[in-house]
C-alpha cells in the first residue's frame, strides 16, 4: 500500500520538477508566441498532475483494502441511502 502511494506521488510530481528544470535552463532564450503558449499548457498540465496524488490515496485504499470496499459498498447501497426496509 505504501509503495503504491509513493509510486503514484513520485510519478505525478516528477513531471513538474522536470518542467521547472527546463524553465530555468531556457529562461534567457528568446521564445516565439507558440512556444510560450505550449509552455503555458505544459505548465498547467504539470500543476494539475501534481495535485492528483493527494486525491488518489482514497482510491488506492479502496483498491487495496477488502474491509474498506465492503464498508463503502454497504454505505453506498440504495437501501441504506433511502432507508428502504425489506
VOPAGU-2260 file (C-alpha; in pm, 1 decimal, decimal comma):
REM VOPAGU-2260
SITE   aa  ch    i         X         Y         Z
SITE  UNK   A    0       0,0       0,0       0,0
SITE  UNK   A    1     268,8     246,2     100,0
SITE  UNK   A    2     480,7     157,6    -201,5
SITE  UNK   A    3     183,5     216,5    -432,7
SITE  UNK   A    4     119,4     558,2    -276,7
SITE  UNK   A    5     486,7     652,9    -303,6
SITE  UNK   A    6     493,2     540,2    -667,0
SITE  UNK   A    7     185,3     744,7    -753,1
SITE  UNK   A    8     322,0    1052,0    -576,7
SITE  UNK   A    9     665,5    1023,3    -738,8
SITE  UNK   A   10     534,5     967,3   -1090,2
SITE  UNK   A   11     298,9    1265,1   -1086,5
SITE  UNK   A   12     537,4    1501,8    -905,9
SITE  UNK   A   13     830,9    1416,8   -1130,8
SITE  UNK   A   14     675,4    1587,0   -1435,1
SITE  UNK   A   15     657,0    1928,4   -1267,9
SITE  UNK   A   16    1015,3    1900,4   -1144,3
SITE  UNK   A   17    1134,6    1831,9   -1498,9
SITE  UNK   A   18     933,8    2127,8   -1628,6
SITE  UNK   A   19    1086,6    2360,3   -1368,0
SITE  UNK   A   20    1436,6    2248,4   -1467,0
SITE  UNK   A   21    1352,9    2310,9   -1834,3
SITE  UNK   A   22    1212,9    2652,9   -1747,2
SITE  UNK   A   23    1529,0    2752,1   -1560,7
SITE  UNK   A   24    1754,6    2636,1   -1843,1
SITE  UNK   A   25    1559,7    2825,0   -2111,1
SITE  UNK   A   26    1470,1    3139,0   -1916,0
SITE  UNK   A   27    1705,3    3365,2   -2113,2
SITE  UNK   A   28    1623,7    3220,8   -2455,8
SITE  UNK   A   29    1405,7    3416,7   -2695,5
SITE  UNK   A   30    1080,7    3226,8   -2745,3
SITE  UNK   A   31     807,1    3258,6   -3004,8
SITE  UNK   A   32     443,7    3310,3   -2912,8
SITE  UNK   A   33     363,2    2948,3   -2996,8
SITE  UNK   A   34     643,0    2817,7   -2779,0
SITE  UNK   A   35     528,1    3036,5   -2489,7
SITE  UNK   A   36     173,0    2905,4   -2527,8
SITE  UNK   A   37     293,1    2544,8   -2541,9
SITE  UNK   A   38     498,6    2600,7   -2226,3
SITE  UNK   A   39     194,9    2751,7   -2055,1
SITE  UNK   A   40     -18,9    2448,9   -2144,0
SITE  UNK   A   41     251,9    2207,9   -2028,5
SITE  UNK   A   42     294,6    2405,4   -1705,3
SITE  UNK   A   43     -79,2    2393,8   -1636,6
SITE  UNK   A   44     -88,8    2017,8   -1703,2
SITE  UNK   A   45     206,9    1966,9   -1469,9
SITE  UNK   A   46      42,5    2175,5   -1198,1
SITE  UNK   A   47    -280,3    1979,6   -1238,9
SITE  UNK   A   48     -98,3    1647,3   -1226,9
SITE  UNK   A   49      91,5    1747,7    -913,2
SITE  UNK   A   50    -240,5    1760,2    -725,4
SITE  UNK   A   51    -354,7    1415,1    -839,1
SITE  UNK   A   52    -158,0    1212,8    -577,8
SITE  UNK   A   53    -346,8    1381,3    -295,0
SITE  UNK   A   54    -677,0    1271,1    -449,8
SITE  UNK   A   55    -576,2     915,1    -528,0
SITE  UNK   A   56    -486,1     797,7    -178,3
SITE  UNK   A   57    -851,6     726,4    -104,9
SITE  UNK   A   58    -891,0     530,2    -427,7
SITE  UNK   A   59    -569,5     338,9    -359,2
SITE  UNK   A   60    -702,2     243,8     -16,0
SITE  UNK   A   61   -1027,6     134,2    -176,6
SITE  UNK   A   62    -840,4     -91,4    -419,4
SITE  UNK   A   63    -615,6    -245,4    -154,8
SITE  UNK   A   64    -843,3    -284,8     147,8
SITE  UNK   A   65   -1113,9    -550,2     131,3
SITE  UNK   A   66   -1277,2    -422,0     451,4
SITE  UNK   A   67   -1293,7     -67,0     317,6
SITE  UNK   A   68   -1452,5    -191,2      -6,8
SITE  UNK   A   69   -1713,9    -384,9     188,6
SITE  UNK   A   70   -1795,1     -85,2     410,8
SITE  UNK   A   71   -1809,1     151,6     112,3
SITE  UNK   A   72   -2043,7     -85,5     -68,4
SITE  UNK   A   73   -2268,9    -101,4     238,5
SITE  UNK   A   74   -2275,0     273,9     289,9
SITE  UNK   A   75   -2344,0     346,2     -78,3
SITE  UNK   A   76   -2620,8      90,9    -120,2
SITE  UNK   A   77   -2960,7     216,6    -231,9
SITE  UNK   A   78   -3136,4      52,9      59,1
SITE  UNK   A   79   -2927,6     238,1     311,5
SITE  UNK   A   80   -2936,5     570,4     126,1
SITE  UNK   A   81   -3313,9     577,3     109,7
SITE  UNK   A   82   -3378,4     376,1     428,0
SITE  UNK   A   83   -3567,7     105,8     240,1
SITE  UNK   A   84   -3663,5    -181,2     467,4
SITE  UNK   A   85   -3715,3    -530,8     336,9
